[in-house]
């Protein structure tokens, strides 16, 4: 099977289920942003040395694929159900956040998104996650959206923020505080 089909050469593509839409369709914009987020999570995974963090990041990547599949599905194939996430996936993120946060110093200032290459990637992932969340909210104005997907993305951005702080703390690197002048 060839990787290219030439069917998208005029700016159209197929949703999961068969509907043809323009490549700038809001549904594609939404799951494309989730795909971008997944690529950043993969980069964090590749830079990370912690087996437990890698295990969580791997789960997150698979869950993002599941969310993307749901968003890409047009609902036209009644005998097909895309893989989805569940409340346990959100609880897994919350457990990871709580576990990391319990060992961190109190946060009394805004911090700059920097300090170490992996930390910077966490912050980039966090901002892409927030954009994906905004796009999903926009999509929900015209299409039915699983509220659990919004909850998951919201929690994932929190996870990435705490992970960035946790990595700095593990490496004994002080967070860079925002200086207001």
Protein Blocks (a to p, Z undefined) as FASTA:
>chain_A
ZZbeolmmnopacdehipacdfkbfklmmmmmmmmmmmmmmmmmmmpcbfklmmmmmmmm
mmmmmmmmmmmpgolamkbccddddfklmmmmmmmmmmmmmmpccdfbdcddehifklmm
mmmmmmmmmmmmmmmmmmmmmmccdfklmmmmmmmmmmmmmmmmmmmmmnopacddddeZ
Z
